Amino acid sequence: MTRSEALDGDVRRVLVTGADGKIGRAVVDALLDDGIAVTALSLAFDRPSPADRVLTADAADPEAVSEALRDVDVVVHLAAIPHPTLAEPFTGFRSNVSATFNVLTRSARHGVRRVVLASSINAFGVPMNAAAGAPAYFPIDERIPTDISDWYSLSKQCDELSAAMITRSTGMATAAIRFPHTDSRDRLLATAQSVLDDPAASMREGWSYLDLRDAVDVVRRAVRTPFGGSHVLHVSAPDTLVSRDTQELLDEYAPAVPVNKAVTGRAPLIDSSVARELLGFTARYSIWAPDGPIGDAAQPARLTGTSAR
């Protein structure tokens, strides 16, 4: 972490909800590596968790969450139904919003220092709203207008508003991280192949993605970096899922969308400056750089498809 002088050395225990999920398991492992005790909460566990306290419960259960919050300094709330196709609208919306509201209010009541919650790039609605056509502008940032047409995106927007409300009413700090498509490098490469076959389909989210290792890094920073207030943070990889210059993509697939900042090379179309300023976070991993972290744009793609150049 680049801002070690700002680390909160008093974080001794973190509650991770959704601890059996893809990001959840990786976050639990990273926090344990940092010497931080972890309470892991999930509806179910497919395999044993390395956390020293493990609770199988619903994050919307007030008693279970109160028990899970014992001796907790910081909460990482990752529990959610992660896609609109995975639940009937009322059930999915109620589950996501209730769990987040419960975790936030119980955390404030128990004196938790801050809550880090997983939001989504879909919180502004356009990526899942075909009728929206395109974002209001690029790069996408935290101020972009919303246009929501599905329950999942609405639930993430409500989660962010709930976090802002709890900060304003109690003073507990909150950070909602708007993750784009996040996965391991191998899985992201498979996604990149499908995007390469039809780049227009991913234009509404700026062809964005995030390596799981960077997702873990931004969560660790939010856990260990003291901050006040309520924040929404966009994050993304240092490039896009399509191995072409970004301006070429914009010219071909979004020629009428305003571009508010200069875009050069393979630059991403997600503005991560708030995460950089608040947490010192800069994404380091690209699917196009197999040898590890990078500092600049990635190497040319090794995928095949009609849009490769």
N, C-alpha and C positions, 0 to 999 in steps of 0.2 A: 504494500500500500504506500502510495507516494506521500501521504500527509500524516506520517506516523506521529508527528508532534501533536496532532489533533485527536488521537485515538482516546476513546473512553475506556480507561483501564479498570473501571469498576463494573463492567459487564461480566457477571459471573455465571448467569444462567439465562438461556434464551428458550422460549417456547416456539416451536415450529409446528404450525398446523399444516395439514396436507403433507405430512412428513414422509409418507410412502410414495409420493408422486415423483415425477422425473426431476424437477427442480428441488423438491423437498429433500429427497435422499442425498443429493449432491451438497445441498446447503448444510444438512446435519453433519455430514462427513467433514466439511470444511471448518465448521465451527468447533467440532471436536479437535481437529488438528490445531486450531488456535488456542486450545486449552480452555474453551468455554463449555460448561456443562449444558446439556440439551434435554429439554422435555419434548418428546415427540408425540404428537396427537394426529390420529388419522381414523377414518371410518373403518379401515381394515389395513392389515399389513400382509403383503404377499410374501415377505421374508423378514426375519428378525431385524429390528433396528439396533444400531450400536449405541443409541442414546441410553443414559442411565435411568431415565424415567420414561416409560412408554404407556400411553393411554389410548385405548381403542374406543373412540367416541365421536359424536357429531359435533362439529364446531359451532352449531346452532344450539347446543344444549347448555343452558346457563350453568347448571351445577357442575357438569363435566369441565367446562372451561374455567370456572372458578377454582376447581381442584387443580387443573393443569397450571394455573397461574401462580401457584405457591412458590415463593422465593424467586420469581422471574423478574429480570430487569428489563428485557426487551422482547418483543413478540415479532415473529415473522409469520404473517398470515398468508398461506398459499392454498388453503383448502377452497376448492370451487369445482363446479361442473364446468369444464373448460371449452365447451362448444355448443352451439344451439341445437345441433343434431343429436345430442346425448341425453336430452330430457324433453318432456312435454313442457310448453312454455310456462305455465303457471308453476309447475313443480320446480323447474330449473331456476326461474327468477326468484321464487320464494326461498329456495335453498341458498343461493349465492348471497342474496341481500341480507337474509336473516343471520347467516353465519358471520358475515362481516360486521354487521351492527352489534351482534352479541359479543364478538371478540373485542371490538373497539370499546364498547361501554364497560365491559367487565375489566378490561385492561386498565382503563382510567380509574375505575373504582379501586383496583388493587395497587395503584401507585406505580404502574409500569412507566418506564422512562420514555419510550417511543414504540410505535408500531410501524413495521414495514409491511406493506401489503402488495400482493401481486395484482396489478391492474393489467390492462391489455391495450395494444394499439387500437383495438376495436372500440375502446371507450368513446371515441369521437364518431363512431357509427359508420363512416363511409366505406371501410374495407369490406363489410358484409352487406352493404346497401347498393345493389346494382343500379337502382334508380337514381342514386346520387351522381353517377357518372365519374366524378373525380374529386379529389380534395380541393378545397378552396384555393390552396397554393402549395408550393413546395419551397424548401423542405418542410415537412410536417413537424409542428412543435406543439407545446402545451396550450397555446392560445387559439388553435385552429377551430373554426366553427363545427358544431356537431350536426349530424344528419343521421338519425338512428331509425332502423326499421326492423330490428330483431331483439329478442328478449335478452340474449347474452350481452350484447353491447350495452343495452340499457342497464343491465345489472352492474356492469363495470363502471358506468357513469354514476350510478347511485352509490356504489362503494366509495368512489372518490369524494362525492358530496358528503357522505357519512363521515369520512375521515376529516374533511374540512370542518364539519360541524363539531365533532368531538374535540378537535384542537381548539376551536373558538370557545367552546363551553367549559372545557376543563384545563386547557393549557398543555395537554399531552401532545408531544410532537408526533407527526405522521408523515410517511412518505409512500405514495402510491407509484409503483414502477410500471410503466406501460411497456410490457414485453411484446416484441413482435414474435414471429414464429421462432421458437427456441428449441434447439435439440443438439445432439452430438454431431460432430463433423460428418461422419459417415451418413447419418440420416439426412442431414442438410444437403449433402451432395445429391442424394436421390430426389429431394425436393427441387433442387436447382435444375435437374434434368427436366422435370415436368414443367417448371416455369419457363425454361428455355424453349420448350415446344409451343408455348402460348404466353408470351410475355405480357400481352394486354390484360390477362386475367389477374395479374398481381400489381397492376399499375396503381390501384387505389390505396395500396399500402406501401407504395414506393419501393417495391421489390426488396423489402427489408427482411432481415433475419438476425439472429443472435446465437453465437456459439454458447453452449451450456456452461463452459468455463467462464465466460464473461458474465453470464447471468449470476453465477455463484459469486463472482467478484463484486458486482454491484450490490448484491444483498449483504455480503460481508462488510462492505464499506458503510452501508446504511446502518448496520447493527453497531459498528464500532466507532463511527464518527458522530460526535455530539452535534446536534442542530436543533433549532427551535422552529415552531410554526408547522404549517401543513403544506406539502409539496407534491406536485405531480411531475414525474420524471420520464421523459422519453429516452429509450436506449436502443442502440442497434449496432450491428457489426460495422467495421470501417469501410465497407463497400456494399454492393448489392448482389442479389442472387443471379444476376445476368452478367455474363462476362463481356460487357461492352462499356464504353464511356457513358457516363450517366447522362450527359447532355444529348447524346445520340438517342437514348431511350426516351427522353422527354420530347425531343423533336418528333419522334415517330409515333409515340403512344399518348402523349399529353401535350400537344402543341398549343392548346388554348389555355393551359393552366399557368397562372403567373408564377415566376420563380423569384423569390424574395432575396436570395443570397446567391452569390456566384457559385456555380457547380463546376468543378474541374476534375478531370480524370475519372476515376471510378468512385468518386465520393458518394457517400450514402445520402438518401433523401429524407432522413430523420435527423432532426436537430437535437443532439444530446448535450447541449451546452449547460442546461440546468443541472444535470447529473454531474457534469464535470466541475461546475462551480461549487456545488453543494458538497459533493463527495470525493472530488478528485478522480472521478471515473472516466476512463477512456477505453473503449473496446480494443482488444489486442488481437483477437483471433479471427482469421478469415478462412473460409472453406477453400480458397484458392491458394493458400500458403501452407502446404503440408508439413513444413519443417518447424512449425511452432509460431510463437507470437511475431507480429509484424509491426512495423512503424509506419509504413506507407501503403499505397494501394497494392492489390494483390497481383499475382502473376496471371497470365492468360489462362482461360479455361481449358480443361481437357475433356469437356463434354462434347457430344455431337448433337446437331439439330439445325433447323433452318435459320435460326437467329444468331448462331455463333459467328463471331467475326474476329 
